[in-house]
Amino acid sequence: MQFPNFDPVLVQIGPLAIRWYALAYIAGILLGWRYAVILVRDSRLWRGAAPPINPAQIDDLVLWITLGVILGGRLGSILFYSPDTIWRDPLEVFKIWNGGMSFHGGLLGVALALALFARKHRLPLLGLADIVAAAQPIGQFFGRIANFINGELWGRPTDGPWGVVFCNERIQQVYGGCPAGALARHPSQLYEAALEGLVLFLVLMAATRLGRWLPRRGAVAGLFLLLYGVFRISLENVREPDAGMPDFPLGLTMGIILSIPMVLGGLFLIWRAFRAPPPASA
């Protein structure tokens, strides 16, 4: 299957370019913001307990999270996957519209933003993390779709009929050729959109709405960390390792190495949340 001739720029108005990648971030942040407000306002989800944050505070938190995602994601991409960029092409560090955003870096950026916000407003950190974790897969879904449109983060070669040859006119113009070659490859971006986005969102929705996990602070955040880590580790088997990465032992990749602590941290948070008696119902 030939990769469609997608243009990463949706609209060009003079020097102003509106890119699918930017729209994915905007859509993820806006929809995640509204979903978080819905969770806070639904008293049935809290078993009579008070939510850790109110809608007005969520409005303020969105800016902190946005900065955490962008700064953490970009710095993580550079430090984890291409540290030589810092001295080879320093200006490239700031060109986030070219892609190159690390999920794990963004996660650390958001964690720092949440910690600072919680400290400033004297709010429970794990309670905030639960709400943000429940909404995060929305942005993850749109981000992976944007990765596919950009023709980046492709998968390993495959003989399956769903394999995609990531080469078109735009890619050849930008790169002077096709970095992915002429081989059909797994559309791993779409696999990730399905698992890390849609499936993860539905499981977390079930935990919040059917399981009523939100009063157990840290449980939803732990489930998010656990499942994202498991999904990412499993998909690394079909995702092409990033260029320039060393050959890690035991078939490990940087994505696997960064996801293992997520799995362990998620298990710990779930254990911690459920070792106490269940919160009393109203």
C-alpha positions in Angstrom: 0.0 0.0 0.0 1.5 3.3 -1.0 1.5 6.1 1.5 -1.0 8.8 0.6 0.4 12.1 -0.6 -0.5 13.8 2.7 0.5 17.5 3.1 1.4 18.2 6.8 0.3 21.8 6.2 -3.5 22.0 6.3 -3.7 25.7 5.3 -1.0 28.1 4.1 -1.8 31.8 4.5 1.3 33.7 3.4 4.1 32.9 5.9 1.5 31.4 8.3 1.2 27.6 8.1 -1.5 25.7 9.9 -0.2 22.2 10.4 -2.0 19.0 11.2 0.5 18.3 13.9 -0.4 21.6 15.7 -4.1 20.9 15.3 -3.6 17.5 16.9 -2.2 19.2 20.0 -4.9 21.8 20.1 -7.7 19.3 19.7 -6.2 17.0 22.3 -5.8 19.8 24.9 -9.2 21.3 24.3 -11.1 18.0 24.3 -9.1 16.7 27.3 -9.8 20.0 29.1 -13.6 19.6 28.6 -13.5 15.9 29.5 -11.7 16.7 32.8 -14.4 19.3 33.7 -17.1 16.7 33.0 -15.4 14.3 35.4 -15.1 16.9 38.2 -18.7 17.9 37.8 -20.2 14.4 37.9 -20.8 13.9 41.6 -21.7 10.2 41.0 -18.1 9.4 40.2 -16.8 10.6 43.6 -18.9 8.5 46.0 -19.8 11.6 48.0 -16.2 12.8 48.3 -15.1 16.2 47.1 -13.2 16.3 43.8 -9.6 17.4 44.3 -10.0 20.4 42.0 -12.9 22.6 40.7 -13.6 23.5 37.1 -12.2 27.0 37.5 -8.9 25.6 38.7 -8.9 23.1 35.8 -9.0 26.2 33.5 -5.8 27.5 35.1 -4.2 24.0 35.1 -4.6 23.6 31.3 -1.9 26.3 30.6 0.5 24.6 33.0 -0.1 21.2 31.3 0.3 22.7 27.8 3.7 24.1 28.7 4.7 20.8 30.3 3.7 18.8 27.3 5.4 21.1 24.8 8.6 21.8 26.7 9.0 18.4 28.2 8.1 16.6 24.9 10.6 18.6 22.9 13.4 18.4 25.4 12.8 14.7 26.0 12.9 14.0 22.2 16.3 15.8 22.0 17.8 14.3 25.1 16.5 10.8 24.7 16.8 10.3 21.0 19.1 12.9 19.4 21.3 14.7 21.9 23.7 15.6 19.2 21.1 18.1 17.8 22.0 20.5 20.6 25.4 21.3 19.1 24.8 20.2 15.5 21.7 22.4 14.9 20.7 24.2 18.0 17.8 26.1 16.3 16.2 22.7 15.5 15.4 22.3 19.2 12.7 25.0 18.9 11.1 23.7 15.7 8.4 21.7 17.2 6.3 21.9 14.0 8.8 19.5 12.4 7.7 16.8 14.8 10.1 15.2 17.2 8.1 15.2 20.4 8.8 12.5 23.0 5.9 11.1 24.9 8.1 10.2 27.9 9.6 13.7 27.9 6.1 15.2 27.8 5.0 12.9 30.7 7.9 14.2 32.8 7.0 17.7 31.8 3.4 17.3 32.8 4.4 15.6 36.1 6.5 18.6 37.0 3.8 21.0 36.0 1.3 19.1 38.2 3.6 19.0 41.1 4.2 22.8 40.9 0.5 23.5 40.4 -0.5 21.3 43.3 2.1 22.9 45.6 1.0 26.4 44.6 -2.7 25.8 45.2 -2.3 23.3 48.0 -4.1 20.5 46.1 -3.6 16.7 46.3 -1.1 15.8 43.6 -2.4 12.2 43.0 -5.9 13.5 42.7 -4.9 15.9 40.0 -2.9 13.2 38.3 -6.0 10.9 38.1 -8.0 13.5 36.3 -5.3 14.4 33.8 -4.5 10.7 33.2 -8.2 9.9 32.4 -8.2 12.6 29.7 -4.7 12.1 28.3 -5.5 9.4 25.8 -7.6 11.9 23.8 -4.5 13.8 23.0 -2.5 10.7 22.4 -5.0 9.5 19.8 -4.8 12.7 17.8 -1.0 12.9 18.2 -0.5 9.5 16.7 -2.8 10.3 13.8 -0.6 13.4 13.2 2.5 11.2 13.2 1.0 9.1 10.5 0.1 12.1 8.4 3.6 13.4 8.8 5.0 10.0 7.6 7.2 9.7 10.7 7.7 7.0 13.4 6.9 4.3 10.9 7.1 0.6 11.8 9.4 -2.3 10.9 9.1 -4.1 7.5 6.1 -6.4 7.0 4.7 -8.8 4.4 1.2 -8.2 5.5 -1.3 -6.7 3.1 -1.8 -3.7 5.5 1.9 -2.7 5.1 2.5 0.9 4.0 5.4 2.2 1.8 6.2 5.5 3.5 7.2 7.3 0.4 5.5 10.1 -1.5 6.3 13.3 -3.4 6.3 15.4 -0.2 8.6 13.1 1.7 11.0 13.0 -1.3 11.0 16.8 -1.5 11.6 17.3 2.2 14.3 14.6 2.6 15.7 14.3 -0.9 14.6 10.7 -0.9 12.5 8.3 1.3 14.2 7.6 4.7 11.9 4.6 5.2 13.0 3.1 1.8 10.8 1.2 -0.6 9.8 -1.5 1.8 6.2 -2.0 3.1 6.2 -1.2 6.8 3.8 -1.6 9.7 1.7 1.6 10.1 2.7 1.5 13.8 1.4 5.1 14.3 -2.1 3.8 13.7 -1.6 0.8 16.0 -0.5 3.3 18.7 -3.5 5.6 18.0 -5.7 2.5 18.6 -4.1 1.1 21.7 -2.5 4.1 23.5 -5.4 6.4 22.4 -8.8 4.7 21.9 -8.4 1.5 23.9 -6.7 3.2 26.8 -9.3 5.9 26.9 -12.1 3.3 27.1 -10.4 1.3 29.8 -9.9 4.4 31.9 -13.4 5.5 31.3 -14.6 2.1 32.6 -12.4 2.5 35.7 -13.8 6.0 36.4 -17.5 5.4 35.5 -18.1 1.7 36.3 -15.4 1.0 38.8 -15.6 4.5 40.5 -11.9 4.6 41.0 -11.5 8.4 41.2 -11.9 8.6 45.0 -9.0 6.2 45.3 -6.3 8.7 44.7 -3.5 7.5 42.4 -5.5 4.5 41.1 -6.5 5.9 37.7 -3.0 7.5 37.2 -1.5 4.1 38.0 -3.7 2.3 35.6 -2.8 4.8 32.9 1.0 4.3 33.5 0.6 0.5 33.6 -1.4 0.1 30.4 0.5 2.7 28.4 3.8 1.1 29.4 2.5 -2.4 28.4 1.1 -1.1 25.1 4.2 0.8 24.2 6.5 -2.1 25.1 4.4 -4.5 23.0 4.3 -2.1 20.0 8.1 -1.5 20.1 8.3 -5.0 18.4 6.7 -3.6 15.3 8.0 0.0 15.5 11.2 0.9 13.8 13.8 1.9 16.4 14.8 5.6 16.2 17.8 6.4 14.0 21.0 6.9 15.8 20.1 4.7 18.8 22.7 2.2 20.0 22.1 -1.5 19.9 20.7 -2.2 23.4 21.1 -5.7 24.7 18.2 -8.2 24.9 16.4 -6.5 22.0 15.6 -3.5 24.1 14.8 -0.1 22.6 14.8 3.3 24.1 11.0 3.2 24.1 11.0 -0.1 26.1 13.7 1.2 28.5 11.6 4.4 29.2 8.4 2.4 29.6 9.5 -0.1 32.1 9.5 2.4 35.0 6.0 3.4 33.9 4.8 -0.2 34.4 6.4 -0.5 37.8 5.2 2.9 38.9 1.7 2.2 37.8 1.6 -1.1 39.7 2.8 0.7 42.8 0.2 3.4 42.6 -2.6 0.9 42.0 -1.4 -1.2 45.0 -1.1 1.9 47.1 -4.6 3.1 46.2 -6.3 -0.2 46.9 -4.5 -1.2 50.1 -6.8 1.1 52.1 -10.5 0.4 52.7 -12.8 1.6 49.9 -14.1 5.2 50.3 -17.5 5.4 51.9 -20.5 6.1 49.6 -22.6 9.2 50.1 
